[in-house]
Amino acid sequence: MAESQVPIPEHKLLESPNSRTIEIFDWAITASTNPISNASECDSLQATLGFPLPEMTFGNNFLTLEHKSSSWKYSFTTEGALKAVKNGELGPGDGGVKVGTDPSSAFMMPQTVATKPYDWTYTTTYPGGLEPSNNSEETLSGGDEEPKEFKWIAADPEDPSQKIPMAELTRPDPILFYAEIPLFEDELHDNGSSALLVRIRVMPGCLFILARFTLRVDNVLFRQFDTRIYHSFSSSPPLIIRETSGWEAPYERVKRLLPMRDDLTPLTDPSFIAKALTEMPPRLSQGEGGKTGWRALGTRREITKLQ
């Protein structure tokens, strides 16, 4: 394994009871982890979304990255993630999941639940999102400068600087900041599990985020949607790489990969599911998938420059 060659830069760590921040170079990165939302918070969020919330909704959790000189501010929030869940009848490309109670239905809630249509699996392809910065608010209230626009554009597949350098991320560099931020989790009325977890680590030379949505619908399928964000502190102008990937496979195909046939425990482990899905031939896990027609299958890489 390669040895770390990166000197540790000057940085500051700040902590409060429910949040932690690292200030490094021109960045301020804050992770906030809190208890599950209380009843009144859930009622308010549910009224905003228009469908029932997951059983475990961490409505006050978030991860925010702020680049001070460019005023670029990017966050992962529970509300943002749930707003990306389909509210209403599912159509082609939405990845509707069949359930055993009605084999003729492409998508339906378990019959014990009376509610208007929405994606009861809470499938979300949320990649995080830009937030208004203080500078843009000042501009809107009468400042002289126009607010900056930060657009994601397709990465050049031939340019190695626009790819996430996995070799760098596997080096044993010191981790200056690490956080796990759960946004929601649900057991799908005992039909499986659906969860979204955001992880961040900051090393001396870069930051890396993995937001992973994992879905298990028992005896039907497994599904995963990853958002990876990478930034090298040495890039000039500052370059952000965002990679989103979707995988899917029938339940039985993943079940065949169990180390011990009679032990189903790994099927509840997101790490095992991720390994199983990502090591399958792409024509299966990112092409054929679970035969739901989910439009998020495959991988997309984008960049934005902060200048």
Secondary structure, 3 states (H helix, E strand, C coil): CCCCCCCCCCEEEEEECCEEEEEECCEEEEEECCCCCCHHHHHHHHHHHCCCCCCEECCCCEEEEEECCCCEEEEEEHHHHHHCCCECCCCCCCCCCCCCCCCCCCCCCCCCCCCCCECCCCCCCCCCEECCCHHHHHHHCCCCCCCCCCCCEECCCCCHHHCCCHHHHCCCCCCCEEEEEEEEEECHHHCEEEEEEEEEEECCCEEEEEEEEEEEECCCEEEEEEEEEEEECCCCCCEEEEEEEEEEEEHHHHHCCCCCCCCCHHHHCHHHHHHHHHHCCHHHHHHHCCCCCCCCCEEEEEEEECC
